[in-house]
Amino acid sequence: MLKNMFLMMALALFAGTSVSAQRMATVDINKILESQQDYLDAQKALDDLAAKWRREIEVDQDKIKGLYSRYQAEQVLMSDETRRQKEDEIVESEKRLRDKQKKKFGPDGELFQRRQSLVQPIQERVYGAIEDYANDRGFDFILDRAGNAGIIFSNDRYDKTDDIIAKLR
């Protein structure tokens, strides 16, 4: 009886709503972005800049290691005041290094800001092309196959990535 009542409620609910077909397509945003030379150039510039900053940080880390090694070797010969001074110098050097890492690579650091200024305009152009494509072709939804949109399966006939790339050329 409970099963029949549930079935009747489900049928009533289904009958009360209108069913309309919605057109959907998928695209691979990563593939589209990687097809754009200005995006690849921006990524390379960002990678080169990040590598340069990492090398600078490694040099600073090596300097701190040298300071610490000298301190350990000479500490028995130092007065208490000189030992505290050297310890403070090492601690201050480590603090400056952490601050530099945060300034360059932190959530609001220079690398993030540079990425925003170089990549965001390209992303906006791609999203605009996708929106135009959807409006021109009457699609209701276009989902990103490459992202974490929760798509587990997508039929390849709905993949419009190559069409977007062609539109951008």
N, C-alpha and C positions, 0 to 999 in steps of 0.2 A: 504494500500500500504506500509506504514512504517512497519507494522507488518510482511508482506511478505518479505520485504527487510532484516529485522532483522533476520528472520528465515533462509534466504538464506546465510547470512553472518555467522551465527552460524554453519550451515551445512558445509560450506566451511572451516571454522576454524577447525571443528571436523574432517573432512575428511583429512585435511592436517597434522594432528598429528597422530602419531602411538599410539595405545592403547595397553598397555601390562599389564598383571596381575602382581601385586606385592604381595608377601607373607608377611603377617603381623601376629604378635602375641603380646599378652600382658602378663606382669608379674606384680606381686605386690612386689615391692622392699622392702617395710616394712616387709611383711611376710617372705621374703627370709632372710633379715637381722636378724629378730627375731628368725629364725630357727637355727641361728649360735650361739653356746655357747660362743665363744670368743667375739662376739658382745654384748651379754647379760652381760657377765662379765665386759666388758669395760664400758657399760652403767651404771652398778651398781657402779663401781669404780668412775665414773664421778659424779653420783648422791650423793654418800657418801661424796666425796670431796666438792661438792657444798653445801651440808647440813652443813658440818663442818665449811666452810667459812661463811655461813649465821649465824651460832651460834656465831662465833667470832664477826661478825659485830653487831649482836644484843647486845652482851655484851658491845661493844664500845658505841652503842647508849644509853644504860642504864647509862653508866658512864657520858656521855654528859648530859643526862637528870638530873642526880644527881648534876652535876656541876651547871647547870642552876637553879635548885631548890634552892640550897644553895645560889647562887648569889641573887636570888629574895628575899629570906628570910633575907639576911644580907646586901643588898645594901643600905638601909637607914642609916646603921651604918658606911659605908665605906666612905673614902675620895674620891675625884674625881679621883685622880691618881690610887688608889686601884681598884675603880670601872672600870676604863678603862682597867687596867691590867687584871682583871677577865673577862671582856667582850672579850678582845683580846685572852685570853686563851680558852674561849668557842668557839670563831670563828675559831681559829687555830685547835682545836680538831675536829670541824665539817669538816674543809677542809681536815684534815688527813683522816677522815672517808670516805669522798667522793673519795679521791685519792685511798684509799684501795679498795673501791667498784669497781672503774674503773679498777684498776690493776688486781683484781680477776675476775670480771664479764664483763668487757668492751669488745668491738668488737675484740680487739687484746689482751685481757687479758689472764691470766693463764689458766682459764677454757677452753677458745677457743683453745689455743695452746695444752693443754692436750688432748682435743677432737680430734684435728687433728692428734696427734701422735698415739692415741689409735684406733680411728675408721677409719681413712682414709685407712690404709692398708687392712682392712677387706672389705671396700667398693670397693677398687680397685680389690681385688680378686673376689668379686661377679660380678662386671662389666666385668671382664675378662671371667668368666664362662658364662655370658650371651652372650658375643661376640663369644666365641667358639661355644656355642649352636646354635646361629644364622648362623654362617658359616657352621657348620656341617649339619644343617637341611635345608639350603637354604632360610632362612628368609631374607626379605629385610628390615623390620622394626620390632623392638620389643619396645613396648611402656609401660610406667609405669602406671599401673591402679591406683596406690595409690597417685601418684604425681599430680601436677597441669598441666598436659599435655593437658588439654582441652578435655579429652575423656568424653563424656556424656553417651555413651552406648558401651558396649563391650560384645560380645557373649562369654559365658564361654568356648566354645570349643576352643577358641583361647588363653585361659589363660594357660601359660606354667610355672607358678610359681612352681608347684610341681616337674616338670622335672628339673628345675634349682636346687632346694633343693636336689633332688636325685643325681644330678651331683656333688654337693659340698660334698656329704658324702663319 
